[in-house]
Amino acid sequence: MTTTDKLTQSNFTRIASDYYGNPRYYLPIYLAKETIARKLGGVKYRGKQYGAGWVFQSYNIQSVCDGINATDETLG
């Protein structure tokens, strides 16, 4: 992914819901900087199945995509 590419919903992987049934999505760590991911509510993924990444709890994952795309700090 280059810096000119934008994130889409297909970059996120749906993972198991949290204890309360809220949907969660995994994003590989190389697609967003820590400052941006944390500002949008991302937390570090601590599982072993997917590797290093961010987990977002959201019913509207498109808003997370738009938030990351709105910054020029996405990684390529």
Stockholm file with secondary structure:
# STOCKHOLM 1.0

chainA/1-76         MTTTDKLTQSNFTRIASDYYGNPRYYLPIYLAKETIARKLGGVKYRGKQYGAGWVFQSYNIQSVCDGINATDETLG
#=GR chainA/1-76 SS CCTTSCCCGGGSEEECCCTTCCCEEEEEGGGSCHHHHHHTTCEECCCSSSCSEEEEECSCHHHHHHHHHTSSCCCC
#=GC SS_cons        CCTTSCCCGGGSEEECCCTTCCCEEEEEGGGSCHHHHHHTTCEECCCSSSCSEEEEECSCHHHHHHHHHTSSCCCC
//
